[in-house]
């Protein structure tokens, strides 16, 4: 078999294999016919040629994986072709069609754009490192990043002992983190060829801000360059935070703003004062700096102390609960369980309408939504039925049951005790019903337990003018008048608004949702939707509630 014969076959053979087959002719006298035939069959097989072909292409990519344009003067060639065609258009219809096609502005613009891109080199070119280095010299690494609208995602500080500029932190998901080349503790020697010795972090930041295109760092690697491990902790924020007005944040551009109630993914708690986090709804975003729990608690305590001093107070201020400093609460997704519903607790200022919303929800489906009958020590009134409005007991009996822990919440109003027994709530839940509660707001902490796992909704009033108009139009009767014979007064409306503000200030961070009760129909519709979502969707709850 000769090379010429092989070239006439349909299969395209690799040149190296063709040479091997040709050389077999010279070795026929050195081996038997069976071995020669085996080698010929092997070298001529399509499978081997296909494997060699794939290997050659992979090897070529490995040597140079850069995509290079074939030419960068396509627009110039276009005009040369047009000139040539203009002299030949009389020869054929194909020439005339090509001539008109090449004059189209869209095609010419495309070729211009191609040439502009082809004439640029988008691959970063790092300066060559010196080949010979003294044994005593420190290892230097040069990192080049392309600057964009995205922040670098790293902060720097001055080392207190050496006075050198070092990388203080790497923001998870940022450009520096994605590069994998910059690590916490790396010493910064130069930025874009500018020596940073003796400069402050602010000076280095100015260099970075004034740089364009690419940023080149010359760094001394830190001793420990372990990859950052991303935490899985999620928290609900209990306060608002704006890094733009925080004078103590290391870098305002690296800060993460959030609102009370936002779910945050804490990706790093390595720093005692500044955590790295991203909003749970923005999972691919770069992490930002937020104050740690310890730092925020110190801030809140300082603010409270300053408020006490300015008010001239030395006693406990009733406007907040000093036992609870609201910062972050670790949360996890709590999945609904078939046939076992979380109690729904409606909290609101007296007269805001939470009891009316509860009654309407029960009336909508009395087999599904139920409320436990509360206990009280007050006397029965005319028209009341024992066991319907209240379960009436003696003061001694209720005091004993409270002492025994039989009530999940209780309180005193006008000299009489009121409360909800734990057994009554448990029986409703075990019956496969949704337990609805509308207690006084002071019962929140007693109700919010791992045993009950309640869903708390704050029923809020609208602004004064709208509050007065909606209640007057609906001829609502004052809940402050036991006979319900009159409407609300302006003072009662103001008391309702003040009470709502107090509830929000003291316990706003505990609420899972809130409903503005301006229009009763709209408020009830939102309540129905919220309860249905609770029954069908996994929702965030304290992590201790999730088994």
N, C-alpha and C positions, 0 to 999 in steps of 0.2 A: 504494500500500500504506500502511495506517495503523498506528499503534501498537496500536490496539484489535485489529486483525486479527492482528498478531504475537503478542499475548498469548494468543490462542486456540489457537496452534499448540502442538505437543508440546514443541518446543525452548524452553528458557528462555534468553532473550537478556539480555546485560549491559545495564543501564540506559543506560550511555553510548553503546553501539552503537545502542540503540533511538532515542535522540535524534538520532543522526547520520542514521539511515534516514528519520525524520520530516522532518528538515531538507532532505532531497533534493528534496522536493516543491517547495520554494521555489526550487530551483536548476535546475528542468527547462528553464526558458526560456533559461538561460545556457550550456547545453551540449547536445550531441546525444544522441539516445536511446541510442546504443550505449554511450557512456560512463556514462550513468545506470544502464543495466541491469547494466553490469559492477560498478559500485560497490554496487548493491543486492545482487547475488549474493555479492559478497565479504563485506559486512557481515552477511548472513544465513547465511553458511556455518557449519556446526557446528564445523569445525576452528578458525576464528578465535575463535568464542565460547568454545571450550574453552581455548584459549591465554590469552585475556584473563582467564578465570576462575582459571586456575592462577596467572597473574601477580598477580592481586589477593590471593590467599591467601598467596603467598610474600611479597609486599610487606607484608602485615599481620603475618606472623610476624617479618619483619625489623624492623618497628617495635617489636614487643613480643613477645618469645618466652617471656615468663613465663606459666606456667599458673596461672590464678587460679580459685578456686572460685566457683560461681554464687551460693551463699549459705552462711552459717555458722550459721544458726539452724534447721537441719532438724529437730532434736529438738522445738523449740517448735512448729513447723508440724505435726509429727506429733500432738501433743496437741490442737491445734486441729481437725485432721481427725478424730481419734477422737471428740471432743465432737460434731462435726457428724454423724458417722455414727451415733452412739448414738441420735440423734433420728430417724434414717431407716432403722434396721435392719428395721423392720416392712414397709418398702416392697418389698424384693427380696432374693433369695438372694445376689446379688452384693454388696450393702451389708453383709450379715452376714459374708460371707467376707472382705471387705476389713477389716472391724472386727476380726475375730479374727487376721488376718494381721499387722496393725499392732501388735498387743499381744504379739507374739512377742519374748522377751527378746533373741534373737540379732539381730533386725532393729533393735531399739531401741539395743542396744549399738553396732551398726555406725554408726548415725546419730550417737550421742554421740561416737564416735571421729572421725568425719568432721568434726564441729563443732570438736573440740579442735584438729585439724590445720589446719582452715580459718581458725581465728582467730589462728594464728601466722604470722609472716613469716620464712621460712627463708632469704631472700636477704640476703646481707651488705650493710650500708649503710656506705659509706665516707664519712668527713667530706669536705665540699666543700673543694677547694683554693682558695686565694686567687686571684682573677682577675688582679690587678695585682701584679707582682713587680718589684723593682729589678733592674737589670741586673747588679749586683754580687752579688746573692744566689745561693746555691748551689741547684741543682736538687734538689728533694725529691720522693721517691716514698713513697707510703703503701701498705703491703701489709697485707691482712687475711687471716688463715688461721683456719679453724675448728679448735679444739683437740679432740683425741680421745685415745684410749688410745695411739695411735701417736706415737712421739717426733717432734719437729719435723724432725729430720734435718739439723741444721746445728750447727756449733760456732762459738764466738766467742773472741776473744782481745783483749788490749790491745796496740795498736800501740806498739812500742818507742820510736819517734821522737816521735809526737804524743800518746801516752797515751790515744787515743780507742779506743772499743770498735768492732771491725770483725768482719765475718763471716770466719772462718778457713777453713772448708771447708763444702761442701754434699755431703751423703751421697747418692749415686746411688740413685734410686728412692724417696727419702723425700718427705715432704710438701712441704718447701721446694723440692726439685728438681722435683717434679711441677707446682708452681705456676708455675715459669718466671719468677718475679718477684724472687727473692732470689739474689744472686750473690756469689761470693768477692770480698772487698775492699770490699763495701758498708759504709759507716759507719752504726752504729746511733745514732740521735739520741734516740728515745723508744720505750718499750714500754708499750702501753696507757696512753698519756698521761703516763707517768713519765719525766722526763728522766734519762738515764743518764750524764750528764757527771760525771766524777770517781768513778764507781762501778767496781767490779771485775767481771770475768766471773762470779764467784760471786754477786754481788749481782743481776746481770741474770738469772742462772739461777733465783734465788729468786723474782723477779717472775714469770717464766714458769711456774714450778711452782705458784704461788698463783693463777694466772689461770684463769678458767673461761669456757666459751663460745667466744668468738673472741679472737684475739690480734692486736693492731694494731701494726705496726712503722712508725716514721717513719725513713727511710733516706736517706743521701746516696749516690747510685749511684757505683760504682767506675768508673774509666776504661775498663778492659777487661772486657766482659761476654760474652765468647765462650762459647758453649754447651760444656758438658763433653762430651768425647768418651770414650765407654766403651771401655776396652781389651778385647782378646779373649784375654788371657793366662790360662791355667789352670795351677794348681800343685797338687802334692800336699804337704800339710803334713807335716813331719818331727818335729813336737813338739806337745805339748798347750798350749792357751792359754785362760786364763780372765780376761777383762778386770776382773771383780769384785775380783780380788786383785792387779791391776797398779797400783801407786801412781803410775805415770808417764803413764798414758793420759790424754789431754786431757779425755775425757768418758766415764765408765764406761758410761753408758746407750747411747752410740754404739758401744760395742765389740762385736766378734763373737767368740763362744767357738767353739772347734773342738778336735777330737781328732787325734792323729797318724794319718795315712792319709786324712784328709778331702780331697776335691778342692775347691779354692777357685777362684772366678772373680775374678781381680784386676781390678777395673773402673777403678782409678785408682792411679797411682804418682807423682802430682805432688808429694806430700810426701816428703821424704827419710827421715823417721822413721816416718810412719804411712800405710800403704796403706789403700785402701778395697776391700773384698771382700765377696762373698756366697758361700754354699755352692752348689756346682753343682746340688745336689738342690733348692735353693730359688731358682729362677731369677727369680721375681717379687718376692722379698723385698727390703726396703731393704738397701742395702749397709752394712757396719759397719767400724769401724776395727780394723786388726791391725798389729802391729809389722812394719816393713819388714825386708827381708833384712839390710841393713846394721845396723839397730838390734838385731835378734835375735842376729846374730853377735857384736856387741860385748857383749851380755849374757852369752852363753855363754862367751866368753873371760874375762870378769870373774869368772863363777862358778868357772871352772876355776882361775884365779889364786888366788881366795880359798880354794879347796879345797886347793891346794898349800901355801899359807901355813899354813892350820890344821893340815895334816898334817905340817908341818915338812919338806916335801920341796923339794928344789931340782932334782931330776932329772925326767925325763919320767915321767908317771904311766901305768902300763900299763893302766889301767881304761878308757881311751878312745883313740881314734885322732885325734891332733891335726891330721892332714892333712885330715880331713873334719869340717867344722862343719855339722851337719844343720839346715837351716832350711826352705827350700822348694825343690822341684824342678819345673821347668816340664814339663808333660805335655800329651799330645794323645791322641786316640783312635787306637789301632792296630788296623786291621781285619784279620781272618784272611784268609789267601790260600789258595785251593783247592790241596790237595796239598802245601803247604809249612807244616809245623807248627813252632811255637816250642818249643825244648827246655824241659822241665819239670825244675826243680832242687829237690830235697828237701833242706832244710838242717835240722839238729837236733843236739842233744847226743848224744854216744856212748851207745848203748844205748836211745835213745828209741823206736826202731822204724821209722826212715825206710827202712832197707834192706828190711825185711819188707813195708812198704807198696809199695815199688818192685817187689819180686818178685811180689806179688799182682797188681799192675796188668799186668805183663808176662804172667803166667799167664792173665789174663782174655782177652787178645787178643795172642798172641805175634807175629802178623804185622804188628800196628800199633804196639805199644809195644816198644821195644828199648833196651838200654843198651850203651854201648861197653865193651869189655873194657879195664880199666885196665892200665897198665904198672907194673912194680916191679923193684927190684934185689935183693930178698930171695930166698933159695933156695926152690926148690919143695918143698912139704911132701908127705907121704904122702897119696895119694888125689887130689891135684890133677892137672889136665891142662893142659898148656901151651896157651894160647889160649882156655881156658874160664873159669877163675877170674881169671887174670892173664896178661899177656904178659911173660915173664921176659927181662930184658936185663941187660947188664953195667952197672956204675956209670959206666964211661967213656962207653959209648954213650948212656946217658940224660943224663949231664951235657952231652954235646955237643948232643943234641937240644933240651934245655932252653935252652941258650945260643943255639940257632938259632931259638927261638921256636915250636917245633913242639908245645908242650903248652899247652893252655888253662888248666890248673891243675896244680899239683904241690906236694908237700910231703915232709917227712922224718919218719919215725916209727921210733923205736928203732933208728936208724942206717941205715935203708933208705929209699930214695926211692920215692914213689908218684906217679902222675900220669895224666891223661887227654889223649890226643893230639887236636889240633884236627882232623886228617884223619878220625879215627874218628867224631867227632860230625858232621862235614860229610857223610860218606857215608850216615849214617842219615837225616839231614834230606833229602838229595837223593833218597833212595829212597822218599820220601813217607811216612815213619814218624815217630812221636813219640819223640824222644830223651829218655830218663829218666836223670838224674844225681843222685847222692847224695854229693857230696864233703864234705870238711871245711869248716867255716864260713869259715875263713880264705881260701878260694878265691872268695868272693862277688865281691869287687871285680874279680878277674881274669876272671870269667865274665860279669859284667854289662856287655856291650859291644854296640855297634850291629851288629856282625857276627853275634852269636848271638841277640840279642833274647830272652833267657831269661825264663821265668815262675818266680819264686822263691816257694817255699812253706816257711814255718817250721813244722816238726813239733814241737809243744810237749808236755811232760809235764804231767800233772795235779799237784795238791798231794800232799805226801808220803804221807799216809795212803791216798789213793786209788791213788797210784802203786804203793805196796807191795802193796796188796790185789789190784789187777788183775794185776800181774806174778806174784804168788804163786798166784792162782787159775788162771792160764793156764800155770803151771809154766814160765815163761820162763827161759831160760838166760842167764847173764851173758855179755855180749859182751867183758867185761874179762878173762875166762878163755879162753885160746886153745883149750883142750880142750872148752869148752862143757859141762863136766861138773857144774856147780853153778848155783844160782840167784844173784840179785843180793843183795849185802849192804846193810845200812842206809847204810854209808858210800858205797857206789856210788850208791845212790838220791840221797843228798845231793849228791854230785858232779854227778850228772845235772841236778839242779835248779839248782845254782850255774852250771853250764855254760850252761843254757837262759837264765838271767838275763843272763849275760855276752853271749850271742849277741844277745839282744833289745836290750841296752844299746848294743852296738857297731854292730849292723847291722839293727836292727828296722825302720828307716825304708826299707830296701831291699826288704822283702818285699811281694809283691803279694797274698798271702793267708796265713792261718795255720790249722793244723788241730791241735786238741787230741787227742792220742792217749791217751785214757783207755780207752775201749772200742774194740778194734781193728776190729770190724765197722763201727761207726759212723764211725770215722776213715777207713776205706777207702771207705765210701759217699760221704763228703764229698769225698774225693780224686777219685773217678770223676766226680762232678757238676762239680767245679772244672775238671777237664781237658776235659770236654765243653763247658763254657761257654767255655773258652779257644779251642776249635776253632770255635765258632759265633758268638761275640759280639765286637764291637769293645770293647776294654778299654783303660784308661788306661796309658800307657807314657811314658818320657822322650821329649820332643818331638823330640830329635835322632834318635830311631829311626824317626820317621815321615817317609817320603820324600814 
